[in-house]
Amino acid sequence: MRRRSFLAASVLAGCASSPGGDRPAAERKAEPARLGRPQLWRTLQGGYLAPEPPQPGALPRLPGGAYVRWTRPGAIALRGVELLVADLGSGRLWRADLASQSMSGIAGAPLGPGTALALGSDLSAWVLDPVSRAVLRFGRDGRLLQTHRAGNINTSPVALALADGGLTLLLADGLGAQWSEQRGAGSLLRLVAPEADGGRRITGVDGLAMAKNGLFVLDRSAGAVHRVTREGRVLRSLGMGDLRQPVALAVDRLERVYVHDAFDNAVLRLREDGPAWRWSAAELGVQQIAGIAVDAMMLAVSDAVGAQVVVHSFMHDREP
């Protein structure tokens, strides 16, 4: 897994601009790497429409379609060189290939305020529609594969995470301060209400991110991120005093915790042994942070006002 992540990052770093005079100037020169500061790798404003899938046995064709710009990127998800972008301006969900600089639309994906995204280990696209309280799963070819209904067990789904190799769907219930676990379309495994020492319930489950032996839970009202076992026992809490208005959570494969704090339009990396590292929107090269996603040593940030997604690297970051 570590070797595959390194190769994916190497491909991303070495991607050259495709020929063609109609391509916008979307690339920026990378900044020198600094300890504790992400290195800018790429700025994306859209992509070339991907060609139709090749017939069996035929060679794949290079992207040659029209260039499509995003208008108001919101939620994003990142895995390897695959990027999901919910463009709220056009109401389209896009799957972008950072290696070929091409992208394709996913028809039928419901987008709006509160949309959340995830990419499975098979690169299927998972889309949370909070209005209908459902999660839709789309294959790489754009086909709808599954629809998970929250039903009455989860009155306010606000975030999702994938566990057990993508076999189990976790849905955060923003009103119930709990999460539900489902395996298959509609089969409820259990409800989990996290508790701290002494049986005290935490105040919110507003975001979820998987860890090796449990998961991280965003608790907005408490201004904290809790590390929790799958059974709901709180092991420790991060971000107290650092977070003021946390709205989104992401955790990389080294289990480093990133939070979008809307109070000052910044991204924080929480630390156990000191104050959080904080990067403003300007330091990240964006105007208004709309979504964050991490994978391996990469951080992606969507910019609702600048109509772009910037991708940063932490490959030279020496922090454990």
Secondary structure as GFF3:
##gff-version 3
##sequence-region A 1 320
A	DSSP	alpha_helix	2	14	.	.	.	ID=ss1
A	DSSP	beta_strand	39	44	.	.	.	ID=ss2
A	DSSP	beta_strand	46	49	.	.	.	ID=ss3
A	DSSP	beta_strand	67	69	.	.	.	ID=ss4
A	DSSP	beta_strand	73	79	.	.	.	ID=ss5
A	DSSP	beta_strand	82	87	.	.	.	ID=ss6
A	DSSP	beta_strand	92	97	.	.	.	ID=ss7
A	DSSP	beta_strand	102	106	.	.	.	ID=ss8
A	DSSP	beta_strand	116	119	.	.	.	ID=ss9
A	DSSP	beta_strand	125	129	.	.	.	ID=ss10
A	DSSP	beta_strand	134	138	.	.	.	ID=ss11
A	DSSP	beta_strand	144	149	.	.	.	ID=ss12
A	DSSP	beta_strand	157	163	.	.	.	ID=ss13
A	DSSP	three_ten_helix	164	166	.	.	.	ID=ss14
A	DSSP	beta_strand	168	173	.	.	.	ID=ss15
A	DSSP	beta_strand	178	183	.	.	.	ID=ss16
A	DSSP	beta_strand	188	192	.	.	.	ID=ss17
A	DSSP	three_ten_helix	197	199	.	.	.	ID=ss18
A	DSSP	beta_strand	207	211	.	.	.	ID=ss19
A	DSSP	beta_strand	214	219	.	.	.	ID=ss20
A	DSSP	beta_strand	224	228	.	.	.	ID=ss21
A	DSSP	beta_strand	234	238	.	.	.	ID=ss22
A	DSSP	beta_strand	246	251	.	.	.	ID=ss23
A	DSSP	beta_strand	257	261	.	.	.	ID=ss24
A	DSSP	beta_strand	266	270	.	.	.	ID=ss25
A	DSSP	beta_strand	277	280	.	.	.	ID=ss26
A	DSSP	beta_strand	289	295	.	.	.	ID=ss27
A	DSSP	beta_strand	298	303	.	.	.	ID=ss28
A	DSSP	beta_strand	308	313	.	.	.	ID=ss29
###
